[in-house]
Amino acid sequence: MVTKIKSGALMGIDGLSVTVEVDICRGLPGFFLVGLPNAEVRESRQRVLAALRNSGVKLPPGKITVNLAPAGVRKEGASYDLAIAMGVMAARGQSMHRHCLQSGEAPLFLGELSLFGQLQPVRGLLAMVLAAAERGDRLVIVPASQAWEAGLVPGVRVVGAKNLSDVIHWWNSGEEPVMESASEKAVRYFPNSQPTSVLGLAGQPSLLKAAVVALAGRHNVLMVGPPGTGKTRLARILGASQALLEPDEALEVTRIHSAAGILAEGCLMRRRPFRAPHHTLTKAGLIGGGTNLRPGEVTLAHRGILFLDELAEFNPSVLDVLREPLEEKKITLARGGGSCIYPADFQLVAAMNPCRCGFLGSGIKPCRCTDSERRRYLSRLSGPLLDRFDLFVQVGAWEGDFLKEGNQPVVCAPASDWRQLMTTGCWPDLQRATIHCPAMKISDKAKHHLNLIRQPLGLSLRSVHSCLRVATTMARLDRSKAVEKTHVMEALEFRMENLALETLA
């Protein structure tokens, strides 16, 4: 008897439909798995047979053949275990109870099996359920520990089971396993979504001003300064101060992190991601890749911040692959296993020292580097990459206390004038104030001044547009009706060409 069971696969960060076809015929006992499975999938034969046996199911005599269709797509992971087990159940003549179905929909089975029949979580379940919902599937059977994740998809009926015995009992009687209460589900679906308190900053007015503008407009920022001046700390404060994700954005980011296998258990992501990889990162780790085209850091930072500390210590060839995603807000990967387009709409925040010893032009300690060492150090950053930063900040020594008195977090209230932040150190949720603003008019004086200063500073066309974006953010924070000359002048203060580091310019 031949039977078909619906299941799903993960390709990159997207779900794929897989049909498990099971045939039991006369012949020598054996279990054969076809359909281009990898080693992990082939091992499911032992897992499924042991799980069925330990769940009290009498295995049918004869030859069992399982096909994972479509056969042209390589199958990876252990998400097919449950579907294969239920396919064997159906092929031995045990039909599903009529109460299991509503409106005649066929169920989708996802889950890994232990030898004792326990259902284990699988990577990328949310992506597979989302893809199934787009195809019209409305019933999914998943591990109980991931029922909350499948329940994030609207219009899908979720049955969560702890073990194979629960699924078999549901198959035979139509009685769903007992799941957590609705109130417990609500806690999981809607975790505490209030932003964390942000520490007040003092002693660095220019750095604080740049941070406020970068936070409000999600501008790419590069901080250059001696070690210990607060660059890394400020970047992490920017990460904690980001606006909360909108519902559709939260589902998108949660899907990406689920596919990468780094999703926190029982939590819909409401905070924007903050990724800070080490400078030994490879190209594949940054943009994604590998045999199964896993997402890289630029995709994991989608809708959030990618922080690159010690920027000049990264391999130059690795940094240069950031050019396209910074412009296109997506990354296209083409490997032997196929091609995928991943989202990569992130804000780049970077920090670096001005030289190898870190004290060039600081006034704190004398620089020990030679001219050739300085040029070699700064030459690791290409001009096209530097041109994609909107804000350049030269960070000096702190002139005051880094923390507010008592080292307590400062809960921020919205300020009527964003420039008050320069003296109060109080950070409101700035992104909310500018996220839905319409396009602004640029005054003639602002255009004229930018045209005059463009050639003396050597600004590229990209740099001119970057200045206008920063000036627009400042105008919106000032609640101005148009971008004025003063906003353009302030935006030019943060250009690379105005830094004291002539080598960078």
ZIVEN-V78972 format. One record per residue. RES is the residue in three letters. PHI is phi as a letter, one per 20 degrees, with the letter a starting at -180 (* if undefined). D_LAST is the distance of its C-alpha to the last C-alpha in whole Angstrom. Layout:
RES/PHI/D_LAST + RES/PHI/D_LAST
//
This chain:
MET/*/74 + VAL/d/70 + THR/c/68 + LYS/c/64 + ILE/c/62 + LYS/e/59 + SER/b/56 + GLY/b/52 + ALA/c/49 + LEU/d/45 + MET/c/43 + GLY/m/39 + ILE/d/39 + ASP/d/42 + GLY/e/46 + LEU/c/48 + SER/f/52 + VAL/c/54 + THR/d/58 + VAL/e/60 + GLU/d/63 + VAL/c/66 + ASP/c/69 + ILE/d/72 + CYS/c/75 + ARG/f/78 + GLY/q/77 + LEU/f/76 + PRO/g/74 + GLY/a/70 + PHE/c/67 + PHE/d/65 + LEU/d/61 + VAL/c/60 + GLY/o/57 + LEU/m/54 + PRO/e/53 + ASN/e/51 + ALA/f/53 + GLU/f/52 + VAL/f/54 + ARG/f/57 + GLU/f/57 + SER/f/58 + ARG/g/62 + GLN/f/63 + ARG/f/61 + VAL/f/63 + LEU/f/66 + ALA/f/66 + ALA/f/65 + LEU/f/68 + ARG/f/70 + ASN/f/69 + SER/e/69 + GLY/n/73 + VAL/e/73 + LYS/e/75 + LEU/f/73 + PRO/f/75 + PRO/f/77 + GLY/o/75 + LYS/e/72 + ILE/d/69 + THR/d/66 + VAL/d/63 + ASN/d/61 + LEU/d/57 + ALA/d/57 + PRO/f/55 + ALA/f/55 + GLY/e/52 + VAL/d/50 + ARG/f/49 + LYS/e/50 + GLU/c/48 + GLY/n/49 + ALA/d/52 + SER/f/52 + TYR/e/55 + ASP/g/58 + LEU/f/60 + ALA/f/60 + ILE/f/62 + ALA/f/64 + MET/f/65 + GLY/f/65 + VAL/f/68 + MET/g/70 + ALA/f/70 + ALA/f/71 + ARG/e/74 + GLY/n/75 + GLN/e/74 + SER/e/73 + MET/f/71 + HIS/f/73 + ARG/f/73 + HIS/f/71 + CYS/f/68 + LEU/d/67 + GLN/c/67 + SER/m/67 + GLY/m/67 + GLU/f/63 + ALA/e/63 + PRO/f/61 + LEU/d/58 + PHE/d/58 + LEU/c/55 + GLY/r/55 + GLU/e/55 + LEU/d/59 + SER/e/59 + LEU/f/63 + PHE/e/64 + GLY/n/63 + GLN/f/61 + LEU/e/58 + GLN/d/55 + PRO/f/51 + VAL/c/49 + ARG/f/46 + GLY/m/44 + LEU/f/48 + LEU/f/46 + ALA/f/44 + MET/f/48 + VAL/f/50 + LEU/f/47 + ALA/f/48 + ALA/f/52 + ALA/f/52 + GLU/f/50 + ARG/e/53 + GLY/o/56 + ASP/f/56 + ARG/c/58 + LEU/c/59 + VAL/c/57 + ILE/d/58 + VAL/c/56 + PRO/g/56 + ALA/g/57 + SER/f/54 + GLN/d/52 + ALA/f/54 + TRP/f/51 + GLU/f/49 + ALA/f/51 + GLY/f/52 + LEU/f/49 + VAL/e/49 + PRO/f/51 + GLY/m/55 + VAL/d/55 + ARG/e/58 + VAL/d/57 + VAL/d/60 + GLY/d/59 + ALA/c/61 + LYS/e/61 + ASN/b/62 + LEU/f/64 + SER/f/68 + ASP/f/66 + VAL/f/65 + ILE/f/68 + HIS/f/70 + TRP/f/68 + TRP/f/69 + ASN/e/73 + SER/d/73 + GLY/n/71 + GLU/e/70 + GLU/f/66 + PRO/f/65 + VAL/f/65 + MET/d/61 + GLU/f/60 + SER/f/61 + ALA/f/59 + SER/f/58 + GLU/f/56 + LYS/f/54 + ALA/f/53 + VAL/f/51 + ARG/f/50 + TYR/f/49 + PHE/c/47 + PRO/f/46 + ASN/g/45 + SER/d/42 + GLN/f/41 + PRO/f/37 + THR/f/37 + SER/f/37 + VAL/d/33 + LEU/f/33 + GLY/f/32 + LEU/d/29 + ALA/b/28 + GLY/n/26 + GLN/b/23 + PRO/g/23 + SER/f/19 + LEU/f/19 + LEU/f/23 + LYS/f/22 + ALA/f/19 + ALA/f/21 + VAL/f/24 + VAL/f/22 + ALA/f/21 + LEU/f/24 + ALA/f/26 + GLY/d/24 + ARG/l/23 + HIS/e/19 + ASN/f/17 + VAL/c/15 + LEU/c/13 + MET/d/14 + VAL/c/13 + GLY/r/15 + PRO/f/18 + PRO/f/21 + GLY/n/24 + THR/d/22 + GLY/n/23 + LYS/f/20 + THR/f/23 + ARG/f/26 + LEU/f/24 + ALA/f/23 + ARG/f/27 + ILE/f/28 + LEU/f/26 + GLY/f/28 + ALA/f/31 + SER/e/30 + GLN/f/30 + ALA/f/33 + LEU/f/36 + LEU/f/36 + GLU/f/38 + PRO/g/42 + ASP/f/41 + GLU/f/37 + ALA/f/39 + LEU/f/41 + GLU/f/38 + VAL/f/36 + THR/f/40 + ARG/f/40 + ILE/f/37 + HIS/f/38 + SER/f/41 + ALA/f/41 + ALA/e/38 + GLY/m/41 + ILE/c/39 + LEU/f/41 + ALA/f/43 + GLU/f/46 + GLY/m/48 + CYS/b/45 + LEU/f/43 + MET/f/40 + ARG/d/39 + ARG/e/36 + ARG/f/32 + PRO/f/31 + PHE/c/29 + ARG/d/28 + ALA/c/26 + PRO/f/26 + HIS/f/26 + HIS/f/23 + THR/e/26 + LEU/g/26 + THR/e/27 + LYS/f/26 + ALA/f/30 + GLY/f/30 + LEU/e/26 + ILE/d/27 + GLY/o/31 + GLY/q/34 + GLY/n/37 + THR/f/40 + ASN/d/41 + LEU/l/37 + ARG/f/36 + PRO/f/34 + GLY/e/30 + GLU/f/28 + VAL/f/26 + THR/e/30 + LEU/f/31 + ALA/e/28 + HIS/g/29 + ARG/m/30 + GLY/c/28 + ILE/d/25 + LEU/d/24 + PHE/d/22 + LEU/d/20 + ASP/e/20 + GLU/l/19 + LEU/g/16 + ALA/f/15 + GLU/e/19 + PHE/f/20 + ASN/f/21 + PRO/g/18 + SER/f/20 + VAL/f/22 + LEU/f/18 + ASP/f/18 + VAL/f/21 + LEU/f/20 + ARG/g/18 + GLU/f/22 + PRO/f/23 + LEU/f/20 + GLU/e/21 + GLU/e/25 + LYS/m/26 + LYS/b/28 + ILE/c/28 + THR/d/31 + LEU/d/33 + ALA/c/35 + ARG/c/37 + GLY/f/40 + GLY/e/42 + GLY/p/41 + SER/c/38 + CYS/b/36 + ILE/d/34 + TYR/d/33 + PRO/f/31 + ALA/b/28 + ASP/e/27 + PHE/c/25 + GLN/e/22 + LEU/e/19 + VAL/c/19 + ALA/c/17 + ALA/c/16 + MET/b/15 + ASN/e/15 + PRO/f/12 + CYS/b/14 + ARG/f/18 + CYS/f/20 + GLY/n/18 + PHE/c/18 + LEU/f/15 + GLY/m/15 + SER/e/18 + GLY/m/21 + ILE/e/23 + LYS/c/23 + PRO/f/22 + CYS/f/19 + ARG/e/22 + CYS/e/19 + THR/e/19 + ASP/f/16 + SER/f/17 + GLU/f/17 + ARG/f/14 + ARG/f/12 + ARG/f/15 + TYR/f/14 + LEU/f/10 + SER/f/11 + ARG/f/14 + LEU/d/11 + SER/f/11 + GLY/f/9 + PRO/f/12 + LEU/f/12 + LEU/f/9 + ASP/f/10 + ARG/e/13 + PHE/e/13 + ASP/e/14 + LEU/c/13 + PHE/d/11 + VAL/c/13 + GLN/e/13 + VAL/e/16 + GLY/d/18 + ALA/f/22 + TRP/f/25 + GLU/e/26 + GLY/b/30 + ASP/f/31 + PHE/f/30 + LEU/d/33 + LYS/f/35 + GLU/g/39 + GLY/n/41 + ASN/l/38 + GLN/d/39 + PRO/f/38 + VAL/d/37 + VAL/f/39 + CYS/e/37 + ALA/d/38 + PRO/g/37 + ALA/e/35 + SER/f/36 + ASP/c/33 + TRP/f/30 + ARG/f/28 + GLN/f/31 + LEU/f/29 + MET/f/27 + THR/d/30 + THR/e/33 + GLY/m/31 + CYS/d/33 + TRP/d/31 + PRO/e/33 + ASP/f/33 + LEU/f/30 + GLN/f/30 + ARG/f/34 + ALA/f/33 + THR/c/30 + ILE/f/31 + HIS/d/34 + CYS/f/33 + PRO/f/33 + ALA/f/31 + MET/d/30 + LYS/f/30 + ILE/d/27 + SER/f/28 + ASP/f/28 + LYS/f/26 + ALA/f/24 + LYS/f/23 + HIS/f/23 + HIS/f/21 + LEU/f/18 + ASN/f/19 + LEU/f/19 + ILE/e/15 + ARG/f/14 + GLN/f/14 + PRO/g/13 + LEU/e/9 + GLY/m/9 + LEU/f/10 + SER/f/12 + LEU/f/16 + ARG/f/15 + SER/f/13 + VAL/f/15 + HIS/f/18 + SER/f/16 + CYS/f/16 + LEU/f/19 + ARG/f/20 + VAL/f/19 + ALA/f/21 + THR/f/24 + THR/f/24 + MET/f/24 + ALA/f/27 + ARG/f/29 + LEU/f/29 + ASP/e/30 + ARG/l/32 + SER/e/31 + LYS/e/33 + ALA/b/30 + VAL/e/26 + GLU/e/26 + LYS/g/24 + THR/f/23 + HIS/f/22 + VAL/f/19 + MET/f/18 + GLU/f/18 + ALA/f/16 + LEU/f/14 + GLU/f/13 + PHE/d/12 + ARG/e/9 + MET/g/6 + GLU/f/5 + ASN/e/8 + LEU/f/7 + ALA/f/9 + LEU/e/7 + GLU/f/5 + THR/f/5 + LEU/f/4 + ALA/f/0
//
